[in-house]
Amino acid sequence: MENFYYKQHSHIIITKDIQKYKNGMIASTNINDYKVIENLEDKNYNFKLSHANQAIKEANIASKQTKYIILCANKYGIEAQNRLLKLLEEPPPNIVFVLVVSSRLNLLATIVSRLKVYHIKSDKKQNKQTFGLHRMAIRDIYNFLQKNKNATKEEVKHIIYNTIYEIKGKQFVDKKLLETFDLSIALLELNSKPIHILSMFCLSISQKANKKYI
């Protein structure tokens, strides 16, 4: 079984049992220097801007050996994630960030796209689908949107995040497209009509992908 507790690069852990994973990592003989940052005072176990600032402060404390900064939350606030983004891209020497979260839907696309993601095998099998939006012609996109015209907010989020996984690493994926992903999720959280957000998302993917293939 792969040892998820010992990675020399910053990464994301998706698990339904955050506390079990955290405790297992702390108990691992491979981990000597670590700092856990979590919001135990919040019944919803959410990660806020103050916790992001705490993580940044901890990361800037020099370490001669690998130090793991373990961030644990059911959900990470958007402000907190944006605050961490640059640090996650370019962490200080000997600093490894571990973001432990219950669902990839609770992270920004800009973070998911930059870090390796690991799903704990003991959890229920993840519902991954491929939609091939980046390969669709306009007529195909129209048919896809017609098929999903009554999709709920959660169903559209599912399409968006599975598409992020599907196109991760492809040449046409740039910062602007990732920002579109994050905007789509933010608008869904504000209760914008799901089919409108899905339409914007699909057309953005098609436009970027087709530019590379012309």
VENNORUR-V583753 format. One record per residue. N is the residue number from 1. RES is the residue in one small letter. OMEGA is omega in radians with two decimals (999 if undefined). NEAR is the number of other C-alpha atoms within 10 Angstrom. D_LAST is the distance of its C-alpha to the last C-alpha in whole Angstrom. Layout:
N	RES	OMEGA	NEAR	D_LAST
N	RES	OMEGA	NEAR	D_LAST
This chain:
1	m	-3.09	4	44
2	e	3.14	7	41
3	n	-3.12	9	43
4	f	-3.07	14	41
5	y	-3.01	18	44
6	y	3.09	13	43
7	k	-3.10	14	40
8	q	3.11	13	39
9	h	3.10	14	36
10	s	-3.04	21	36
11	h	3.12	20	35
12	i	3.05	22	35
13	i	3.05	22	37
14	i	-3.13	20	37
15	t	3.09	22	40
16	k	-3.14	18	43
17	d	-3.07	15	46
18	i	-3.10	17	45
19	q	3.12	13	49
20	k	3.14	10	49
21	y	-3.14	19	46
22	k	-3.12	17	47
23	n	3.11	10	51
24	g	3.13	13	49
25	m	3.14	19	47
26	i	-3.11	18	50
27	a	-3.10	12	53
28	s	-3.14	12	51
29	t	3.14	10	52
30	n	-3.07	12	49
31	i	-3.13	15	49
32	n	-3.08	12	52
33	d	-3.10	14	50
34	y	3.04	17	49
35	k	3.10	15	49
36	v	3.08	13	48
37	i	-3.10	18	47
38	e	-3.08	20	47
39	n	-3.09	17	49
40	l	-3.13	12	52
41	e	-3.11	8	53
42	d	-3.11	9	51
43	k	3.10	7	51
44	n	3.07	11	47
45	y	-3.12	15	47
46	n	-3.11	18	44
47	f	-3.02	24	43
48	k	-3.09	18	43
49	l	3.14	17	43
50	s	3.12	13	46
51	h	3.07	19	45
52	a	3.11	23	42
53	n	3.09	14	44
54	q	3.13	11	47
55	a	3.13	22	44
56	i	3.12	17	43
57	k	-3.14	10	46
58	e	-3.12	16	47
59	a	-3.11	22	44
60	n	3.02	13	45
61	i	-3.04	10	48
62	a	3.12	12	48
63	s	-3.14	13	49
64	k	3.09	9	50
65	q	-3.12	11	48
66	t	3.09	15	46
67	k	-3.14	22	46
68	y	3.04	25	44
69	i	-3.00	21	44
70	i	-3.14	21	44
71	l	-3.06	22	42
72	c	3.11	25	43
73	a	2.97	23	43
74	n	-3.13	20	42
75	k	3.12	19	40
76	y	3.13	22	38
77	g	-3.11	18	38
78	i	3.11	17	35
79	e	3.14	13	37
80	a	-3.14	16	39
81	q	3.12	19	35
82	n	3.11	15	34
83	r	-3.08	17	37
84	l	-2.93	19	36
85	l	-3.10	16	32
86	k	-3.14	11	33
87	l	3.11	15	36
88	l	3.11	20	34
89	e	-3.08	12	31
90	e	-3.14	10	34
91	p	3.07	18	37
92	p	3.12	14	40
93	p	3.06	14	41
94	n	3.11	15	43
95	i	3.08	26	42
96	v	3.07	21	40
97	f	3.05	24	39
98	v	3.10	22	39
99	l	3.14	20	38
100	v	-3.03	26	40
101	v	-3.08	23	39
102	s	-3.12	18	40
103	s	3.10	16	36
104	r	3.12	20	33
105	l	-3.10	17	32
106	n	3.11	16	35
107	l	3.09	22	32
108	l	3.11	23	30
109	a	-3.12	23	26
110	t	3.07	21	26
111	i	-3.14	20	29
112	v	-3.08	20	28
113	s	-3.04	17	25
114	r	-3.08	16	27
115	l	3.04	17	30
116	k	-3.11	12	30
117	v	3.10	16	32
118	y	3.04	13	34
119	h	3.13	18	36
120	i	-3.01	17	40
121	k	-3.10	12	40
122	s	3.10	9	44
123	d	3.07	11	42
124	k	-3.14	10	41
125	k	-3.12	9	38
126	q	-3.11	11	35
127	n	-3.13	7	33
128	k	3.07	13	29
129	q	3.02	13	27
130	t	-3.09	12	23
131	f	3.11	14	21
132	g	-3.10	11	18
133	l	-3.10	22	16
134	h	3.12	20	13
135	r	-3.04	14	12
136	m	2.95	18	14
137	a	-3.10	12	13
138	i	3.13	13	14
139	r	3.12	9	17
140	d	3.11	12	18
141	i	3.10	18	18
142	y	3.14	15	20
143	n	3.12	11	22
144	f	3.14	17	22
145	l	3.08	17	24
146	q	-3.14	13	26
147	k	-3.06	10	27
148	n	-3.05	16	28
149	k	3.13	14	29
150	n	-3.12	13	33
151	a	3.10	17	31
152	t	3.09	14	34
153	k	-3.11	19	33
154	e	3.12	14	33
155	e	3.10	13	31
156	v	3.07	21	28
157	k	3.11	21	29
158	h	3.11	17	29
159	i	-3.11	19	25
160	i	-3.07	24	24
161	y	3.07	20	26
162	n	3.08	20	25
163	t	3.08	21	21
164	i	3.11	19	22
165	y	-3.05	16	23
166	e	-3.05	17	21
167	i	-3.11	18	18
168	k	3.11	14	20
169	g	3.14	12	19
170	k	-2.99	9	15
171	q	-3.05	10	13
172	f	-3.14	18	12
173	v	3.14	16	16
174	d	-3.08	12	17
175	k	-3.11	11	21
176	k	3.13	12	19
177	l	3.10	17	18
178	l	3.09	18	21
179	e	3.07	14	23
180	t	3.09	17	22
181	f	-3.10	24	23
182	d	3.10	19	26
183	l	3.13	16	27
184	s	3.14	23	26
185	i	-3.14	28	29
186	a	3.13	15	31
187	l	3.07	15	31
188	l	3.13	21	32
189	e	3.10	13	35
190	l	3.08	9	36
191	n	2.96	10	36
192	s	-3.09	14	33
193	k	-3.04	14	32
194	p	-3.09	23	30
195	i	3.10	19	28
196	h	3.13	14	27
197	i	3.13	21	26
198	l	3.12	25	24
199	s	3.12	17	22
200	m	-3.11	13	21
201	f	-3.11	21	20
202	c	-3.13	21	18
203	l	3.09	17	16
204	s	3.11	17	16
205	i	-3.10	21	14
206	s	-3.12	17	12
207	q	-3.13	14	11
208	k	-3.08	17	11
209	a	-3.09	20	9
210	n	3.07	14	6
211	k	-3.11	9	5
212	k	-3.06	9	6
213	y	3.14	8	4
214	i	999	5	0
